[in-house]
Amino acid sequence: MTPSTLPRLAAAAAATLGLFASTPAFAQAASTAAAPQQVTRADVTKDIDAQFKTYDANGDGKLTKAELDTVMAKALGTAQAKLRAQMKADFDKIDTNHNAQISLTEWEAQQKLSIDPAKTNARFQQLDANKDGAISAAEYRNDTLSQFDKLDTNHDGIVSAAEGQAGSGGR
């Protein structure tokens, strides 16, 4: 297992365990961004209680360390299986000749970035304001400064954090 695998495994284990507000009520509320669902405290309480009952193996209303260890081990096993399956799928996608090895050529092929000539041409045309077939420093500067000026809504020569966030759509 590589160091980069550990965060993916931890995230998968957390999701499988039902951590980070993954009760069915929260999942339902978050599942449809177009039509947000309402979730009540009672719904979440019901989900948490049901989850607790599945973890409480002896039904005594308390979770022992052993019961929690069992739940964690099961969740970790499930997460590891999911991760292994995803890693195999990723490997198989790169291993185009299916010889169970990734050659340098196969690795390089999956690493290449593609450039859309139409997008490059459109951007060039946008920057080349005087249409002389070249982008001068002034044309390049004007495009960037135009974007800055759009963000600087109070025109004080400073883009504040609030202006920047508003201009990026709150991202």
Backbone hydrogen bonds, N-H to C=O, Kabsch-Sander energy under -0.5 kcal/mol:
donor,donor_aa,acceptor,acceptor_aa,energy
5,T,2,T,-1.4
6,L,2,T,-0.9
6,L,3,P,-0.6
8,R,4,S,-0.7
9,L,5,T,-2.5
10,A,6,L,-2.8
11,A,7,P,-2.5
12,A,8,R,-2.3
13,A,9,L,-2.6
14,A,10,A,-2.6
15,A,11,A,-2.4
16,T,12,A,-2.4
17,L,13,A,-2.4
18,G,14,A,-0.8
18,G,15,A,-0.7
19,L,14,A,-2.5
22,S,18,G,-0.7
27,A,23,T,-2.8
28,Q,24,P,-2.7
29,A,25,A,-2.1
30,A,26,F,-2.3
31,S,27,A,-1.3
32,T,28,Q,-0.6
33,A,31,S,-0.6
37,Q,29,A,-1.0
44,V,40,T,-2.0
45,T,41,R,-2.7
46,K,42,A,-2.4
47,D,43,D,-2.2
48,I,44,V,-2.8
49,D,45,T,-2.6
50,A,46,K,-2.2
51,Q,47,D,-2.5
52,F,48,I,-2.8
53,K,49,D,-2.2
54,T,50,A,-1.5
55,Y,51,Q,-1.4
56,D,52,F,-2.1
57,A,55,Y,-1.7
59,G,56,D,-1.3
64,T,62,K,-0.6
68,L,64,T,-2.4
69,D,65,K,-2.8
70,T,66,A,-2.1
71,V,67,E,-2.2
72,M,68,L,-2.8
73,A,69,D,-2.7
74,K,70,T,-2.4
75,A,71,V,-2.6
76,L,72,M,-2.9
77,G,73,A,-2.4
78,T,74,K,-2.4
79,A,75,A,-2.7
80,Q,76,L,-2.9
81,A,77,G,-2.2
82,K,78,T,-2.3
83,L,79,A,-2.6
84,R,80,Q,-2.9
85,A,81,A,-2.3
86,Q,82,K,-2.3
87,M,83,L,-2.9
88,K,84,R,-2.5
89,A,85,A,-2.3
90,D,86,Q,-2.6
91,F,87,M,-2.7
92,D,88,K,-3.1
93,K,89,A,-1.9
94,I,90,D,-1.6
95,D,91,F,-2.8
96,T,94,I,-2.2
98,H,95,D,-1.5
103,S,101,Q,-0.7
107,W,103,S,-2.6
108,E,104,L,-2.9
109,A,105,T,-2.2
110,Q,106,E,-1.7
111,Q,107,W,-1.0
112,K,108,E,-1.0
116,D,114,S,-0.5
120,T,116,D,-2.3
121,N,117,P,-2.8
122,A,118,A,-2.4
123,R,119,K,-2.5
124,F,120,T,-2.4
125,Q,121,N,-2.7
126,Q,122,A,-2.1
127,L,123,R,-2.2
128,D,124,F,-2.5
129,A,127,L,-2.2
131,K,128,D,-1.3
136,S,134,A,-0.7
140,Y,136,S,-2.4
141,R,137,A,-2.8
142,N,138,A,-3.1
143,D,139,E,-1.9
144,T,140,Y,-1.7
145,L,141,R,-3.1
146,S,142,N,-2.2
147,Q,143,D,-1.6
148,F,144,T,-2.1
149,D,145,L,-3.0
150,K,146,S,-1.7
151,L,147,Q,-1.4
152,D,148,F,-2.2
153,T,151,L,-2.2
155,H,152,D,-1.5
160,S,158,I,-0.9
164,G,160,S,-2.8
165,Q,161,A,-2.6
166,A,162,A,-2.6
167,G,163,E,-2.5
168,S,164,G,-1.2
169,G,166,A,-1.1
170,G,165,Q,-3.3
171,R,168,S,-0.6
